[in-house]
């Protein structure tokens, strides 16, 4: 979980059985970071 006083939390569960994020998860994360001006 990413927590900041200026930005809403970003919740992500631990992927299983592998430890890599899937393409759609990476795209969602990038989109959220761009919306919040963090990327």
Backbone torsions as a table, in degrees:
resi	resn	phi	psi	omega
1	UNK	NA	133.6	173.9
2	UNK	-98.7	127.2	-179.0
3	UNK	-127.9	134.1	178.5
4	UNK	-147.2	148.4	177.8
5	UNK	-72.5	-25.2	-177.8
6	UNK	-92.4	-20.0	-173.6
7	UNK	-125.5	153.3	176.1
8	UNK	-68.1	156.2	-179.9
9	UNK	-67.3	150.7	174.0
10	UNK	-113.5	114.1	-178.2
11	UNK	-101.3	128.6	176.2
12	UNK	-140.1	130.9	176.9
13	UNK	-84.3	159.2	178.6
14	UNK	-71.0	121.9	179.2
15	UNK	-66.7	146.8	178.5
16	UNK	-147.4	150.6	1.2
17	UNK	-78.2	-15.2	179.2
18	UNK	-90.5	165.3	-175.0
19	UNK	-101.9	0.1	-179.6
20	UNK	-91.6	146.5	174.9
21	UNK	-76.0	147.5	175.7
22	UNK	-81.4	162.8	-175.6
23	UNK	-56.1	-44.3	-178.7
24	UNK	-64.5	-32.6	178.9
25	UNK	-68.9	-40.4	178.0
26	UNK	-64.1	-43.3	179.2
27	UNK	-61.7	-42.7	178.5
28	UNK	-62.9	-42.5	-180.0
29	UNK	-64.2	-44.7	178.0
30	UNK	-61.1	-42.5	179.6
31	UNK	-61.1	-44.7	179.2
32	UNK	-63.7	-45.2	-179.6
33	UNK	-63.6	-38.1	177.3
34	UNK	-67.0	-42.0	179.5
35	UNK	-61.5	-34.4	-177.8
36	UNK	-89.5	0.9	178.9
37	UNK	72.9	22.9	-178.9
38	UNK	-96.6	-5.1	-178.2
39	UNK	-139.3	NA	NA
